[in-house]
Amino acid sequence: MLAGDVHLFQKKEEPMSTDADFFLALGPGKFGFDSGFVNDDGTPVFESGVHGLGSKAGVQAQAGAAEGPRNNNVFSGGAGVWGTSRDSPGAAGTSVNNIGVYGQTEQLGAVPNLVAGVFGTGNFRPGVVGSSSQDIGVQGASFLTTGVRGTSFRGPGVQGQATVGSGVIGTSNALMGVYGFSAGNGGVVGQSGNPNSFGGFFFGNVHITGTLTADGGKAAVVPFPDGSKRVLYSMESPELWFEDFGTAKLKNGRAVVKLDANFASVIKRGYLVFLTPEGDCRGLSVRRKRAANFEVRELAGGKSSVAFSYRIVGRRKDIRRQARFAKVNTHLSLPAAATRPPRKGAPTAAALRAFVAGLEKKAGERRPKGARKGRRLRA
């Protein structure tokens, strides 16, 4: 190109020269500039439809009214592609089998073979950042699958932070509002820096399919007549027991007490019975313990008809192996509190290939049936 040789307005009938600094094409057609030349077989002639190299922007384009936004942010002046508009998207990208919009910061190697509407990547800086002064910074929605998904090789997959309000909010009309999974650590971890607050708080019922383990006590919050709420703690035992209570009465010094059928169905044989007489007698003993009942007699051949209360405890039938005072490891790798983790070096080539392979596998599983596999891009 020759400096100073500028074709500001190139008429449609005039051929474009190859020694101008830049061209501005005006015409009555739909496109101001069209490089869509194709070969006889329909393949494009040019490798790049438009190639721009500039000190402030490689390609600059504006759609809609002339009073659209100009240099209104710090990113516009040095963008590879700069698109502006007042009433329509400033930049839009679509692809059938590959990435619609690709953004990159820093120097990277091969880009993962992913199919995505928007893909952002970086080594030590965020691949995608969303912010808003009044509303949602980043929002994702899906009709059939995940609305927003985060995956990380070394750091958090998804991280949310807020000064006033919730760091992360998840809602759902049908399934889980928030779902956490980990193959080697905690699926969900909650932590509070306020000793008077809670690491986790639930409004509603809580269900646990495994074992509930607590370093402290397990307590119930009970409302009292004075309007206060107070703590009552659970009894602890080195083994897993169920217990039941009841009352009965001797007749002629004997009584047969039936176990509750539901209680009997969930305890093992060999249950224990504790008796307390509620009147004067020679004492009570348990003679026979059967699967459905047990027999109580007065000591020394007594014939009284005194009432008594009883407590039955039995080991859980559904737990087959349970060690007394079993050791447990509650160690969990937690992030450093209120500190940013040190910046780590770039992952090795083998580790990065393995990470990319996992992403490609997931992308392949979610690819629509019949869609062609996307072409691998390079940075």
C-alpha positions as CSV (number, residue, x, y, z in Angstrom):
1,M,0.0,0.0,0.0
2,L,1.2,3.5,-0.7
3,A,0.8,6.1,2.1
4,G,-1.5,8.9,1.2
5,D,-3.2,7.1,-1.6
6,V,-6.7,7.0,0.0
7,H,-9.9,6.1,-1.8
8,L,-12.6,7.5,0.4
9,F,-15.6,6.9,-1.9
10,Q,-15.2,4.0,-4.4
11,K,-18.0,4.0,-6.9
12,K,-19.5,0.6,-7.7
13,E,-18.5,0.7,-11.3
14,E,-14.9,1.6,-10.6
15,P,-12.4,-1.3,-10.0
16,M,-10.6,-1.2,-6.7
17,S,-6.9,-0.6,-6.9
18,T,-4.4,-2.6,-4.9
19,D,-2.2,0.3,-3.8
20,A,-4.6,2.3,-1.6
21,D,-4.4,2.6,2.2
22,F,-8.1,1.8,2.7
23,F,-11.4,1.7,0.9
24,L,-14.9,2.9,1.8
25,A,-17.5,1.4,-0.5
26,L,-20.9,3.1,-0.9
27,G,-23.7,1.9,-3.1
28,P,-27.5,1.3,-3.3
29,G,-27.1,-2.4,-2.6
30,K,-27.7,-4.2,0.6
31,F,-24.0,-4.4,1.5
32,G,-21.6,-1.5,1.6
33,F,-18.7,-3.9,1.0
34,D,-19.0,-7.5,-0.2
35,S,-16.1,-9.9,-0.6
36,G,-18.2,-13.0,-1.1
37,F,-16.6,-14.2,-4.3
38,V,-16.8,-17.9,-4.8
39,N,-15.3,-20.6,-7.1
40,D,-17.3,-22.6,-9.5
41,D,-17.8,-25.3,-6.9
42,G,-19.2,-22.7,-4.4
43,T,-16.2,-22.6,-2.1
44,P,-15.0,-19.1,-1.1
45,V,-12.2,-17.6,-3.1
46,F,-10.5,-15.8,-0.2
47,E,-9.3,-17.4,3.0
48,S,-10.5,-14.3,5.0
49,G,-13.5,-12.4,3.8
50,V,-12.1,-9.2,5.4
51,H,-8.6,-8.7,6.8
52,G,-7.9,-5.5,8.7
53,L,-4.8,-4.3,10.5
54,G,-5.0,-1.0,12.3
55,S,-3.3,0.8,15.2
56,K,-6.7,1.2,17.0
57,A,-9.0,-1.4,15.5
58,G,-8.5,-4.2,13.0
59,V,-12.1,-3.9,11.7
60,Q,-14.6,-1.2,12.7
61,A,-18.3,-1.4,11.8
62,Q,-21.5,0.3,12.8
63,A,-25.1,-0.7,12.3
64,G,-28.2,1.4,12.5
65,A,-28.5,5.1,13.3
66,A,-25.5,7.3,12.8
67,E,-25.8,8.5,16.4
68,G,-24.8,5.1,17.7
69,P,-22.2,4.8,20.5
70,R,-18.6,5.7,19.7
71,N,-15.6,5.7,22.0
72,N,-17.6,5.2,25.1
73,N,-15.5,2.5,26.8
74,V,-11.8,1.8,27.4
75,F,-11.9,-1.3,25.2
76,S,-13.0,0.2,21.9
77,G,-9.8,1.9,20.9
78,G,-7.7,-1.3,20.8
79,A,-10.1,-4.0,19.7
80,G,-9.4,-6.5,17.0
81,V,-13.0,-6.2,15.9
82,W,-15.1,-3.2,17.0
83,G,-18.8,-3.2,16.3
84,T,-21.3,-0.6,17.5
85,S,-25.0,0.0,17.2
86,R,-27.7,2.0,19.0
87,D,-30.7,-0.4,18.6
88,S,-29.1,-3.7,17.6
89,P,-26.2,-5.9,18.8
90,G,-22.9,-4.3,18.4
91,A,-21.3,-7.6,17.3
92,A,-23.0,-10.9,16.5
93,G,-21.6,-14.2,15.5
94,T,-23.3,-17.5,14.6
95,S,-22.1,-20.9,13.6
96,V,-23.8,-24.2,12.9
97,N,-21.1,-26.6,14.0
98,N,-18.5,-24.4,15.8
99,I,-18.1,-21.4,18.0
100,G,-20.3,-18.4,17.3
101,V,-18.1,-15.8,19.0
102,Y,-14.5,-16.5,20.1
103,G,-12.6,-14.3,22.5
104,Q,-9.0,-14.7,23.6
105,T,-6.6,-12.9,25.9
106,E,-2.9,-13.7,26.2
107,Q,-1.0,-16.3,24.1
108,L,-2.6,-19.7,24.0
109,G,-2.0,-22.9,22.1
110,A,-4.6,-25.0,20.5
111,V,-8.2,-24.0,21.2
112,P,-10.4,-26.9,22.4
113,N,-12.7,-28.4,19.8
114,L,-15.9,-27.0,21.3
115,V,-19.3,-26.0,19.9
116,A,-20.5,-22.9,21.7
117,G,-22.4,-19.7,21.2
118,V,-19.7,-17.7,22.9
119,F,-16.3,-19.0,24.0
120,G,-13.7,-17.0,25.9
121,T,-10.3,-18.2,27.0
122,G,-7.2,-17.0,28.9
123,N,-4.2,-18.3,30.7
124,F,-4.1,-16.2,33.9
125,R,-6.9,-13.8,33.2
126,P,-10.6,-14.4,33.0
127,G,-11.8,-15.9,29.7
128,V,-15.2,-14.3,30.1
129,V,-16.2,-11.4,32.4
130,G,-19.7,-10.0,32.9
131,S,-20.6,-7.1,35.1
132,S,-23.6,-4.9,35.7
133,S,-24.2,-1.9,37.9
134,Q,-27.9,-2.5,38.4
135,D,-28.7,-6.1,37.3
136,I,-27.3,-9.5,36.6
137,G,-23.7,-9.6,35.5
138,V,-23.8,-13.0,33.7
139,Q,-27.0,-15.0,33.0
140,G,-27.4,-18.3,31.3
141,A,-30.6,-20.1,30.4
142,S,-31.3,-23.5,28.8
143,F,-34.6,-25.2,28.0
144,L,-33.4,-28.8,28.4
145,T,-29.9,-28.8,30.0
146,T,-27.5,-26.7,32.1
147,G,-28.1,-22.9,32.1
148,V,-24.6,-22.1,33.3
149,R,-21.7,-24.5,33.8
150,G,-18.2,-23.8,35.0
151,T,-15.2,-26.1,34.6
152,S,-11.7,-25.5,35.9
153,F,-8.5,-27.4,35.8
154,R,-7.0,-26.0,39.1
155,G,-9.4,-23.4,40.5
156,P,-13.1,-23.0,41.2
157,G,-15.4,-24.0,38.3
158,V,-17.8,-21.2,39.3
159,Q,-17.1,-18.4,41.7
160,G,-19.5,-15.7,42.9
161,Q,-18.8,-12.7,45.0
162,A,-21.0,-10.0,46.4
163,T,-20.5,-7.1,48.8
164,V,-24.1,-6.8,49.7
165,G,-26.3,-9.8,48.9
166,S,-25.8,-13.3,47.8
167,G,-22.6,-14.4,46.0
168,V,-24.4,-17.2,44.1
169,I,-28.1,-17.7,43.6
170,G,-29.6,-20.8,42.0
171,T,-33.3,-21.3,41.2
172,S,-35.3,-24.0,39.5
173,N,-39.0,-24.7,38.9
174,A,-38.5,-28.5,38.6
175,L,-35.1,-29.7,39.7
176,M,-32.3,-28.6,42.0
177,G,-31.6,-24.9,42.5
178,V,-27.9,-25.6,43.2
179,Y,-26.2,-28.9,42.5
180,G,-22.6,-29.6,43.5
181,F,-20.5,-32.7,42.6
182,S,-16.9,-33.6,43.1
183,A,-15.1,-36.8,42.4
184,G,-12.4,-36.3,45.0
185,N,-13.5,-33.6,47.5
186,G,-16.6,-31.9,48.9
187,G,-19.5,-31.5,46.5
188,V,-20.6,-28.3,48.2
189,V,-18.7,-26.4,50.8
190,G,-20.1,-23.5,52.8
191,Q,-18.0,-21.2,55.0
192,S,-18.7,-18.1,57.0
193,G,-16.2,-15.7,58.4
194,N,-18.6,-14.6,61.1
195,P,-18.5,-16.9,64.2
196,N,-22.1,-15.9,65.0
197,S,-23.4,-16.9,61.6
198,F,-23.6,-20.3,59.8
199,G,-21.6,-22.0,57.2
200,G,-24.9,-23.4,55.8
201,F,-28.5,-22.4,56.3
202,F,-31.6,-24.2,54.9
203,F,-35.2,-23.1,54.7
204,G,-37.1,-26.4,54.6
205,N,-36.5,-30.0,55.1
206,V,-32.9,-31.5,54.7
207,H,-32.3,-35.0,53.4
208,I,-29.0,-36.8,53.7
209,T,-28.4,-40.2,51.9
210,G,-25.1,-40.9,53.7
211,T,-23.9,-40.4,57.3
212,L,-24.3,-37.1,59.2
213,T,-21.0,-36.3,60.8
214,A,-20.6,-33.3,63.2
215,D,-17.5,-32.1,65.1
216,G,-19.9,-30.5,67.6
217,G,-23.2,-31.6,69.1
218,K,-26.4,-32.3,67.2
219,A,-29.2,-30.1,68.6
220,A,-32.8,-29.1,68.2
221,V,-34.0,-25.5,68.5
222,V,-37.1,-25.7,70.6
223,P,-39.6,-22.8,71.2
224,F,-40.2,-22.1,74.9
225,P,-43.3,-20.6,76.6
226,D,-41.5,-17.3,77.2
227,G,-41.1,-16.8,73.4
228,S,-37.4,-17.7,73.3
229,K,-35.8,-20.5,71.3
230,R,-33.4,-22.8,73.1
231,V,-31.1,-25.6,72.3
232,L,-31.7,-29.3,73.3
233,Y,-29.0,-31.7,72.4
234,S,-29.3,-35.3,71.1
235,M,-28.0,-38.4,73.0
236,E,-25.0,-40.0,71.5
237,S,-24.0,-43.7,71.4
238,P,-21.0,-45.7,70.0
239,E,-23.5,-47.9,68.2
240,L,-26.7,-47.3,66.1
241,W,-29.8,-47.9,68.1
242,F,-33.6,-47.4,67.8
243,E,-35.7,-47.0,70.9
244,D,-39.3,-47.1,71.8
245,F,-41.3,-46.4,75.0
246,G,-44.6,-47.5,76.5
247,T,-46.7,-48.5,79.5
248,A,-48.5,-51.7,80.6
249,K,-50.0,-53.4,83.7
250,L,-49.5,-56.7,85.4
251,K,-52.4,-59.0,85.9
252,N,-51.9,-61.6,88.6
253,G,-48.2,-60.8,88.5
254,R,-47.8,-61.3,84.7
255,A,-48.0,-59.3,81.5
256,V,-47.3,-59.8,77.8
257,V,-46.2,-56.7,76.0
258,K,-46.5,-56.5,72.2
259,L,-43.9,-54.7,70.3
260,D,-45.0,-52.1,67.8
261,A,-45.0,-53.9,64.4
262,N,-43.2,-51.1,62.6
263,F,-40.6,-50.9,65.4
264,A,-40.0,-54.6,65.4
265,S,-39.5,-54.7,61.6
266,V,-36.4,-52.4,61.8
267,I,-34.5,-53.8,64.8
268,K,-32.4,-56.9,65.1
269,R,-33.1,-59.7,67.5
270,G,-31.5,-59.4,70.9
271,Y,-33.1,-56.1,71.9
272,L,-32.9,-54.7,75.4
273,V,-35.8,-53.9,77.8
274,F,-35.7,-51.6,80.8
275,L,-38.6,-51.7,83.3
276,T,-39.8,-49.2,85.9
277,P,-42.7,-50.2,88.2
278,E,-45.2,-47.4,88.9
279,G,-46.4,-48.9,92.2
280,D,-45.4,-51.0,95.2
281,C,-44.3,-54.5,94.2
282,R,-41.6,-57.1,94.7
283,G,-39.8,-56.0,91.5
284,L,-40.1,-56.8,87.8
285,S,-38.2,-59.1,85.4
286,V,-38.3,-59.9,81.7
287,R,-38.8,-63.6,81.2
288,R,-39.0,-64.1,77.4
289,K,-38.2,-61.8,74.5
290,R,-39.7,-62.8,71.2
291,A,-39.7,-61.1,67.8
292,A,-43.2,-59.7,68.4
293,N,-43.5,-59.4,72.2
294,F,-41.9,-59.9,75.6
295,E,-43.1,-61.2,78.9
296,V,-42.9,-59.4,82.3
297,R,-43.3,-61.1,85.7
298,E,-43.2,-59.9,89.3
299,L,-40.3,-61.2,91.3
300,A,-40.6,-63.9,94.0
301,G,-43.8,-65.2,92.6
302,G,-45.7,-61.9,93.3
303,K,-49.4,-61.7,92.2
304,S,-49.9,-57.9,92.1
305,S,-51.5,-55.9,89.3
306,V,-49.1,-52.9,89.4
307,A,-48.6,-50.7,86.3
308,F,-45.2,-50.2,84.8
309,S,-43.4,-48.3,82.0
310,Y,-40.8,-49.8,79.7
311,R,-38.0,-48.7,77.3
312,I,-36.9,-50.9,74.5
313,V,-33.6,-50.4,72.5
314,G,-32.6,-52.4,69.5
315,R,-29.8,-52.2,66.9
316,R,-30.7,-51.0,63.5
317,K,-31.4,-53.9,61.1
318,D,-30.5,-52.0,57.9
319,I,-26.9,-51.3,59.1
320,R,-25.0,-54.6,58.8
321,R,-21.5,-53.5,59.7
322,Q,-20.9,-50.8,62.2
323,A,-17.7,-50.5,64.3
324,R,-17.8,-49.1,67.8
325,F,-16.0,-45.8,68.1
326,A,-15.1,-46.0,64.4
327,K,-12.3,-43.5,63.4
328,V,-13.3,-40.9,60.8
329,N,-11.2,-38.5,58.8
330,T,-12.9,-35.1,58.5
331,H,-10.0,-33.4,56.6
332,L,-11.2,-31.4,53.7
333,S,-9.0,-29.2,51.4
334,L,-10.5,-25.8,51.7
335,P,-9.5,-22.5,49.9
336,A,-7.5,-20.0,51.9
337,A,-9.9,-17.7,53.8
338,A,-10.1,-14.2,52.6
339,T,-7.0,-14.5,50.4
340,R,-6.4,-14.9,46.8
341,P,-4.5,-18.1,46.0
342,P,-1.0,-17.6,44.5
343,R,-0.9,-17.5,40.7
344,K,0.3,-20.8,39.4
345,G,2.3,-21.4,36.3
346,A,0.9,-22.6,33.1
347,P,-0.2,-26.3,33.2
348,T,2.0,-28.9,31.4
349,A,1.2,-29.9,27.8
350,A,0.1,-33.3,29.0
351,A,-2.2,-31.9,31.7
352,L,-3.7,-29.4,29.3
353,R,-4.3,-32.1,26.6
354,A,-6.1,-34.2,29.2
355,F,-8.2,-31.2,30.4
356,V,-9.1,-30.4,26.8
357,A,-10.0,-34.0,26.0
358,G,-12.5,-34.0,28.9
359,L,-14.1,-30.8,27.6
360,E,-14.3,-32.2,24.1
361,K,-15.9,-35.4,25.4
362,K,-18.6,-33.4,27.2
363,A,-19.1,-31.2,24.1
364,G,-19.5,-34.3,22.0
365,E,-22.1,-35.8,24.3
366,R,-24.2,-32.5,24.0
367,R,-23.8,-32.1,20.3
368,P,-27.2,-32.3,18.5
369,K,-27.8,-35.6,16.7
370,G,-26.7,-35.3,13.1
371,A,-24.6,-32.2,13.6
372,R,-21.1,-32.2,12.1
373,K,-18.1,-32.1,14.4
374,G,-16.7,-28.6,14.7
375,R,-13.3,-27.8,13.1
376,R,-10.4,-27.4,15.5
377,L,-9.4,-23.8,15.7
378,R,-6.0,-22.5,16.6
379,A,-5.1,-19.3,18.4
